[in-house]
Amino acid sequence: MAHHSFDYSHTLDEIAAFLFNRRETLLNNWRTACEADPSLKKISALSREEFNNIVPIILDSLEQQLLGKKLEVNPAIAAQSHGLQRWQKSLDLPDLLTELSHLSVIIFDELKLFRQLFPQSEPDAILQVQQKVLVFMHETMLGSITKHDELQRLEAANRAASLEQALQEMEDLSRQRGDFLRTSSHDLRSGLSLSMGAAHFLQMDDLSPEERQQYADMLTRNLTNVQSLLTGLMDLARLEAGHEPVQLQEFDAAHLLTDLVTGVQPIAAERSLILRADGPASMVVKTDRLKLYRIAQNLLTNALKYTPSLPDRPGLISISWSAENDWRWGFSVQDSGPGLPAGLLEVFHKQLKPIVEETSTLAPDAAQPAAALPNDEHRVPDDPLTETPPGALTDKGEGIGLQIVKRLCESIGASLEIESTPGRGTLFRVRMLMQPSS
């Protein structure tokens, strides 16, 4: 039996030209079909350019294949770019399969329309085109799906690594918190033991008035430290448990900070410190008034406690506030003290993670982690006349107080920035929105 071969090149040229002239309609119909599909919820958010992506280039390759020409772009590689773009637009793999299936159906619908409009066309030629389109779309879908799946696997691996890192950080934080609580418990026990010892000596009858006064001062000092430590721990526990909800209200922050400074001026004068308040006369903000006051009070109290005054040069503490723009403001507390001890800076660096500007105010290296600071930098005693005797309660109120400040800042959406230079002083900067975001 003789075999006959037919030349369908003319029909193929007509079909290729038809698909080219119908391309805009084809792409519009494809989008309409995708938007009508309830499973494709993210398609409507894409612009025309984002939705079409490189599909016109893929259709160019289809035309070149129908005409028997050399492909200018490998359709599988182009399809991988499409899969990448869809992954970047957060479309899932089933979404990708569905939308490409709609594209295949639309192309076949166009071939049916061609047969209706040109009934004289060779049926075998149209069948041959359908086979070519089927193979072409299979390769296209495979390339796009392969790239999308590869990216999903990579994302899953990165997510697993991130979760593992987060778990490690949580374990480190838990250990640090345990060390912190153990240190605080040790200080409480030491303070109570010293208080009991002082109370025991006060019961002795053969004490001189000077010795009796010394033991009484020791008892008062250590009981005060114990009370401060317990209060701080209770405040911190309440904040971490979420028992202090935010109460938003509109008020003048400039008046609040001015009143705070005015109220502690007698303490500053008693310690021979210069305390300055500078800023606009009025600054209306909306936040939690009590929490803002507690933040400023803790920072100011800390500065008053640890800033020494020398006979020839009084210590200086400055609190200032200003607006950065129409929607953000901040205030700062800066002292001329010896700077934060390296150990406490390390706590902030690893546990509290304060935010620090790239350009620091105190010095170029003021924002460096604690490891860059000398280990022998410590705060001078807050009062040389009442220096804590060896073995007495070491003051951890500073660390607890600053942790409370950090938690309070987090609760009202404020950032806490810390800069400290050994021998020069410490700066705490609190920044927040004028009005809380919705």
Protein Blocks (a to p, Z undefined) as FASTA:
>chain_A
ZZddddfklmmmmmmmmmmmmmmmmmmmmmmmmmmpmklmmlmmpcfklmnmmmmmmmmm
mmmmmnopacfbdfklmmmmmmmmmmmnopafklmmmmmmmmmmmmmmmmmmmmmmmmmb
cfklmmmmmmmmmmmmmmmmmmmmmmmmmmmmmmmmmmmmmmmmmmmmmmmmmmmmmmmm
mmmmmmmmmmmmmmmmmmmmmmpmkbcfklmmmmmmmmmmmmmmmmmmmmmmmmmmmmmn
opaccddddddfklmmmmmmmmmmmmmmmnopacddeddfbdcddddfklmmmmmmmmmm
mmmmmmccdfklccddddddddfblmbccdddddfbebjafklmmmmmmmnopaddfbdf
kbmklmpcfklpcfkbccddfblklgccehiacdfklmmmmmmmmmmmmmnopacddddd
ehkaccddddddfbacZZ
